[in-house]
Amino acid sequence: DAVLTQSGSGSILVDSSKLKELDQLIDNQIQKETRECMLRSATRWHELGERNNKYCYRVIKERQSEQTIQSLKCYATGSVLVNSDDIIREERGFCQELYTPDLIDDAAVDSLLASIPDDVELSPEDSDSLTDSILIDTLQNLVGHTPVGNSPGLDGLPFEAYKYLFKSLADFRTMLIGILNDALIGVFPPSWQQTRMVLLFKKGDPMLLKNWRPLSLINSDAKLFTKLLANRLNTVLPQLINPYQTGFMPNRLISDNRWLNQMFTTNARDVAPGIPQVAVLLDQEKTYDRVHPDYLRISIPQSRGLRQGDPLSPLLFNLAFEPLLRSILSCSGLSGVSLGGGAVSSAVCPLVPSVWIDTPNSSDRDFISQSVVTPPSPVKLLSYADDLEVFLTVPGEWPVLKSLIDCYGLASNAKINLSKTVLVCLSGVGHTEWVDIAQSEGLEWHDSGSVSAVR
């Protein structure tokens, strides 16, 4: 039965009894999932009605404490703010500054784009597939695979409500597919331009706002649209993104990066400990929030920005980040690292798949694969979304890398946080020149003598 009906005058009427029935169905589903979770976790407590007041009070207080900033350091003066009005004023000023873009440098944009090979482009057929009209079967599959238990946007409608309404109401299906097809031609509902932003603590000093990640709670219908675009974009994105970027890419795993790092450190330690090879772990400040809209708009008509929590944002960021990665890969002043004295096959990993590593003592050979081919080109970088690792062979390559990063910053508004950037010695041996660079640039240095692990 319909929850929403249309009167003769065209206004939408809500059947309160049917709405209560919908609420009850959602409650029943939640109770069912809660009981299943209790069985799996052997939990002692379960919130139900007025029971377990002490437990519920404790949970609510803990959540409030985790989600509430109790004190902040003033960015201008460094003083500690504890008054709620002062904290809100500081947060508002911080966000206004963060989301007010600086002018981008057109010459820097041109320099970055020049590093992208001419053959990195989509065919007309692939381009058209991104904007094809949405069919009802596609939307049904999309709604059916939406996650449960996610926080809704400002309208308060979770995916569970969309699943129920889509299944029950033909008018709702027609209305939803019309809204999404309008969005394909750039006609967005006003509600899509609004969001509720919450802050999630990352690491470092919790009294500094730069150590909190803004997360957008977006309306479910907007997320359906961006998820649809993300699904389509994922089918063609591997043609545009270099193989060293594994973040949010189909058939690529972060474990590939870990595996390669393990090979390079083993090779540097056992074969070439005297070569001052390092991995630079770059930390970007407010990565998603600082992407300038004009930097993307040159290639992509962008009207909505990059909001963390939006299914499309990671893929748009990959596209925005790709010119920097390409400029590093094509830079003749950066030599990268390779595996000395060994051979590599291409059976397992798309980058440097199966390998054995020769050591001075042939009996210590680390045997992984017998299928060998010519060693690949040196690896200059590994990336997982915005987490970028660049391999440098000699200290003289550091200024070259900095110039490329500065160019990217001028083009996109990106900012590298040097205080959180780490230099990791691949062989574990402390090299004086690199240690001096780390100290002068305010970088963290890590070798075999470091007390803590790299995070």
C-alpha positions in Angstrom: 0.0 0.0 0.0 1.1 3.5 -0.8 2.6 5.7 2.0 2.7 8.7 -0.4 -0.4 9.6 -2.5 -1.1 12.6 -4.7 -4.2 14.6 -4.2 -6.3 16.2 -6.9 -4.5 19.5 -6.4 -1.2 17.9 -7.0 0.0 18.0 -3.4 1.7 14.9 -1.8 -0.3 13.3 1.1 1.3 11.1 3.7 -0.7 8.2 5.1 0.2 8.2 8.8 -1.0 4.7 9.4 1.2 3.3 6.6 4.1 5.4 7.8 3.8 3.8 11.2 3.7 0.4 9.5 6.9 1.3 7.7 8.5 2.3 11.0 7.5 -1.0 12.5 9.0 -3.0 9.6 12.2 -1.1 10.0 12.2 -1.6 13.8 11.6 -5.4 13.3 14.5 -5.6 10.8 16.8 -3.8 13.3 15.7 -6.1 16.1 16.4 -9.1 13.9 19.9 -8.0 13.0 20.6 -7.0 16.7 19.7 -10.6 17.8 22.0 -12.0 15.2 24.8 -9.7 16.2 24.3 -10.7 19.9 24.6 -14.4 19.0 27.8 -13.8 17.1 29.4 -11.5 19.7 28.0 -13.2 22.8 27.3 -9.7 24.1 25.8 -9.2 27.6 23.8 -6.1 26.9 21.0 -5.2 24.5 19.2 -1.9 24.3 15.5 -2.6 24.4 12.8 -0.1 25.6 13.6 1.1 29.1 15.9 -1.7 30.1 19.6 -1.5 30.8 19.5 2.2 31.6 23.0 2.2 33.0 24.5 0.6 30.0 22.6 2.9 27.6 23.7 6.0 29.5 27.3 4.9 29.4 27.2 4.2 25.7 25.6 7.6 25.0 28.1 9.4 27.1 31.0 7.6 25.4 29.7 8.5 22.0 29.2 12.1 22.9 32.7 12.3 24.3 34.1 10.7 21.1 32.1 13.0 18.8 32.6 16.2 20.8 35.7 18.4 20.8 36.2 19.5 24.4 39.0 21.9 23.7 40.9 23.5 20.8 44.1 25.4 20.3 43.4 28.8 18.7 45.2 28.8 15.3 46.1 32.5 15.6 47.3 32.7 19.2 47.9 29.2 20.3 45.8 29.6 23.4 43.5 26.8 24.5 39.8 27.3 24.0 37.3 25.5 26.2 34.2 27.6 25.9 31.7 26.1 23.4 31.1 29.4 21.6 34.8 30.0 21.2 35.3 26.5 19.9 32.5 26.8 17.3 33.9 30.2 16.2 37.3 28.7 15.7 35.9 25.7 13.8 33.9 28.0 11.5 36.9 30.2 10.8 39.1 27.1 10.1 36.5 25.7 7.7 36.0 29.0 5.9 39.8 29.3 5.3 40.0 25.6 4.3 37.2 25.8 1.8 38.2 29.2 0.3 40.5 28.2 -2.5 43.6 30.1 -3.5 44.2 31.1 -7.1 45.7 28.2 -9.1 48.7 28.6 -11.4 47.7 27.9 -15.0 51.3 27.3 -16.0 51.6 24.7 -13.3 48.5 23.0 -14.5 49.8 22.9 -18.1 53.1 21.5 -16.8 51.4 18.7 -14.9 49.1 17.8 -17.8 52.0 17.7 -20.2 53.3 14.6 -18.3 50.2 12.6 -19.2 50.9 10.4 -22.3 48.8 11.3 -25.4 47.3 7.8 -25.6 45.8 8.0 -22.1 42.3 8.8 -23.1 38.8 7.2 -23.4 37.3 6.1 -26.6 34.0 7.8 -27.7 32.1 4.6 -26.8 33.6 4.5 -23.3 32.8 8.2 -22.8 29.2 7.8 -23.9 28.8 4.8 -21.5 29.4 7.1 -18.5 26.3 9.2 -19.3 23.9 6.6 -20.7 20.3 6.9 -19.3 19.7 4.9 -16.2 17.6 1.8 -16.6 15.2 0.5 -14.0 17.1 -2.9 -13.8 20.3 -1.0 -13.1 18.7 1.1 -10.4 17.0 -2.0 -8.8 20.3 -3.7 -8.5 22.0 -0.6 -7.1 19.3 -0.1 -4.4 19.4 -3.8 -3.6 23.1 -3.7 -2.8 23.1 -0.6 -0.7 24.6 -1.0 2.8 22.5 -1.1 6.0 23.2 0.7 9.2 24.8 3.8 7.5 24.1 7.3 8.9 21.6 9.2 6.7 21.9 12.7 5.5 20.0 15.8 6.5 16.7 14.3 5.3 17.0 11.5 7.7 16.1 8.8 5.2 18.4 5.8 5.4 19.0 3.2 2.6 16.6 0.8 4.4 13.7 3.2 3.6 14.7 3.4 0.0 14.8 -0.4 -0.2 11.3 -0.7 1.2 9.8 2.2 -0.9 11.5 1.0 -4.1 10.1 -2.4 -3.7 6.6 -1.3 -2.7 5.8 1.8 -4.7 5.8 2.1 -8.5 5.4 5.9 -8.2 8.5 6.0 -6.0 10.5 4.1 -8.6 9.4 6.4 -11.4 10.2 9.5 -9.3 13.6 8.2 -8.3 14.8 7.2 -11.7 13.6 10.6 -13.1 15.6 12.5 -10.4 18.8 10.4 -11.2 18.4 10.8 -15.0 18.0 14.6 -14.5 21.2 14.6 -12.5 23.0 13.0 -15.4 22.4 16.2 -17.4 23.4 18.4 -14.5 20.0 19.1 -12.9 20.5 18.4 -9.2 17.9 18.7 -6.4 18.7 21.5 -4.0 19.0 19.0 -1.1 22.1 17.6 -2.8 23.9 20.9 -2.3 23.5 20.5 1.5 25.2 18.1 3.9 25.9 17.6 7.5 29.6 17.5 8.3 31.0 15.6 11.3 34.7 15.5 12.4 36.6 12.2 12.9 39.9 12.3 14.8 42.9 10.9 12.8 46.1 11.1 14.8 48.4 13.7 16.5 47.2 16.5 18.8 43.4 16.3 19.2 43.3 20.0 20.0 44.4 20.9 16.4 41.6 21.0 13.9 44.0 19.9 11.1 44.1 16.5 12.8 40.4 15.9 12.4 38.9 14.5 9.2 35.7 16.1 8.0 33.1 13.5 6.9 30.0 14.5 4.9 26.7 12.7 5.8 25.1 12.9 2.4 21.4 12.2 1.5 20.9 8.6 0.4 19.5 9.6 -3.1 22.6 11.6 -3.8 24.8 8.7 -2.8 22.8 6.4 -5.1 23.6 8.7 -8.0 27.3 9.0 -7.2 27.6 5.3 -6.6 26.1 4.7 -10.0 28.7 7.1 -11.5 31.4 5.4 -9.5 30.4 2.0 -10.8 30.5 3.2 -14.4 33.8 5.1 -13.9 35.4 2.0 -12.4 34.9 0.1 -15.7 37.1 2.6 -17.6 39.4 4.1 -14.9 42.2 1.5 -15.3 42.7 3.0 -18.8 43.5 6.4 -17.2 45.3 5.6 -13.9 48.8 4.3 -13.8 49.4 0.8 -12.4 51.2 2.1 -9.3 48.0 3.6 -7.9 46.1 0.9 -6.1 43.6 3.0 -4.1 40.0 2.5 -5.0 40.9 0.7 -8.2 39.2 -2.5 -9.4 41.5 -5.6 -9.1 44.2 -3.7 -7.3 45.1 -4.3 -3.7 47.0 -2.4 -1.0 48.7 -5.7 -0.3 50.5 -5.3 -3.6 52.3 -2.2 -2.2 53.2 -4.0 1.0 54.6 -6.9 -0.9 56.8 -4.6 -3.1 58.0 -2.7 -0.1 59.1 -5.9 1.6 61.0 -6.9 -1.5 62.8 -3.6 -1.8 63.8 -3.5 1.8 65.1 -7.0 1.7 67.0 -6.3 -1.5 68.5 -3.1 -0.1 69.5 -4.7 3.2 71.0 -7.9 1.7 72.4 -6.7 -1.6 73.1 -2.9 -1.5 73.2 -1.6 2.1 75.7 1.1 1.1 73.3 2.7 -1.4 71.4 5.5 0.4 68.0 4.5 -0.9 65.0 5.9 1.0 61.2 5.8 0.7 59.5 9.2 1.2 56.1 8.7 2.8 54.3 12.0 2.0 51.4 13.3 4.1 49.0 15.6 2.4 47.1 18.1 4.5 43.2 17.9 4.2 43.7 16.0 0.9 40.1 16.0 -0.4 39.1 19.4 0.9 42.0 21.3 -0.8 41.3 20.1 -4.3 40.6 23.2 -6.3 37.4 23.0 -8.4 39.0 24.7 -11.4 41.8 22.2 -11.4 39.2 19.4 -12.0 36.9 21.5 -14.2 39.5 21.8 -16.9 38.8 18.2 -17.7 35.6 17.4 -15.7 32.5 19.6 -15.4 32.4 19.7 -11.6 29.6 21.3 -9.6 29.6 19.4 -6.3 33.2 19.3 -5.0 35.0 16.4 -3.3 33.1 15.4 -0.1 34.5 12.6 2.0 31.6 10.2 2.4 30.6 10.5 -1.3 31.2 7.3 -3.3 32.5 9.3 -6.3 35.0 11.4 -4.4 37.8 8.8 -4.2 37.7 8.2 -8.0 37.7 12.0 -8.7 40.6 12.4 -6.4 42.5 9.6 -8.2 42.0 11.6 -11.4 43.1 14.8 -9.8 46.2 13.1 -8.3 47.2 11.3 -11.4 49.1 14.2 -13.1 51.4 14.4 -10.1 52.1 10.6 -10.2 52.7 10.8 -14.0 55.1 13.8 -13.5 57.1 11.7 -11.0 57.1 8.6 -13.2 58.3 10.6 -16.3 60.9 12.7 -14.4 64.5 11.9 -15.6 65.9 13.4 -12.4 64.4 10.6 -10.3 65.9 7.1 -10.8 63.7 5.0 -8.6 64.7 1.7 -7.0 65.1 -1.8 -8.5 66.1 -5.3 -7.5 69.8 -5.9 -7.7 71.1 -9.2 -9.0 67.7 -10.8 -9.4 65.1 -11.4 -12.0 61.4 -10.8 -12.1 58.4 -12.5 -13.6 54.9 -11.1 -14.4 52.6 -13.8 -13.2 51.2 -12.6 -9.9 51.4 -8.8 -9.4 50.9 -6.2 -12.2 53.9 -4.2 -10.9 56.7 -6.6 -10.0 55.0 -9.9 -9.6 57.2 -12.9 -8.7 60.9 -12.5 -7.8 63.9 -14.1 -6.3 66.5 -12.0 -4.6 70.3 -12.8 -4.8 72.4 -12.3 -1.7 76.2 -12.4 -1.4 75.8 -16.0 -0.3 74.0 -17.9 -3.0 72.7 -20.3 -0.4 70.7 -17.5 1.2 68.8 -16.8 -2.0 65.2 -15.9 -1.2 63.3 -18.1 -3.6 59.8 -17.1 -4.7 59.4 -18.0 -8.3 61.2 -19.9 -11.0 59.3 -18.2 -13.8 61.7 -15.4 -14.7 61.8 -12.7 -17.3 63.8 -9.5 -17.9 63.7 -7.2 -14.8 61.2 -4.4 -15.1 61.9 -0.7 -15.0 62.8 0.8 -11.6 59.9 1.6 -9.4 59.6 5.3 -8.6 56.5 5.4 -6.5 53.7 3.4 -4.9 50.3 5.1 -4.1 47.2 4.1 -2.3 44.8 7.0 -3.0 46.4 10.0 -1.3 49.0 8.0 0.6 52.0 8.4 -1.7 55.4 6.7 -1.3 58.3 7.9 -3.5 61.6 6.1 -3.8 64.8 8.1 -3.9 68.2 6.7 -4.5 70.5 9.7 -3.6 70.0 12.8 -1.5 70.3 15.0 -4.6 66.9 13.7 -5.7 65.1 15.4 -2.8 65.0 18.9 -4.4 63.8 17.4 -7.6 60.9 15.7 -5.8 60.1 18.9 -3.9 59.9 20.9 -7.1 57.3 18.5 -8.6 55.3 18.6 -5.4 55.4 22.4 -5.4 54.2 22.4 -9.0 51.3 20.2 -8.0 50.4 22.5 -5.1 50.4 25.5 -7.4 48.1 23.7 -9.8 45.6 22.1 -7.4 45.9 23.9 -4.0 47.3 20.7 -2.5 49.6 21.1 0.6 52.2 18.6 1.8 52.5 18.4 5.6 56.3 18.0 6.0 56.0 17.5 9.8 54.1 14.3 9.1 56.2 13.2 6.2 58.6 10.3 6.9 61.9 9.3 5.3 62.4 5.5 5.6 65.9 4.1 4.9 65.3 0.9 2.8 68.5 -0.8 4.0 67.9 0.2 7.6 71.4 1.9 7.7 71.5 5.5 8.9 72.9 7.8 6.1 74.3 11.1 7.3 73.2 13.2 4.3 69.6 11.9 4.6 69.5 12.5 8.3 70.7 16.1 7.8 68.0 16.6 5.2 65.3 15.2 7.5 66.4 17.6 10.3 66.6 20.7 8.1 63.2 20.0 6.5 61.4 19.0 9.6 60.9 15.4 8.4 60.7 12.3 10.5 63.6 9.9 9.9 63.3 6.1 10.3 66.0 3.4 10.2 66.8 0.2 12.0 67.7 2.1 15.1 64.4 3.9 15.4 62.4 3.0 18.6 58.9 3.0 17.1 57.6 1.5 13.9 56.5 3.6 10.9 52.8 4.5 11.0 
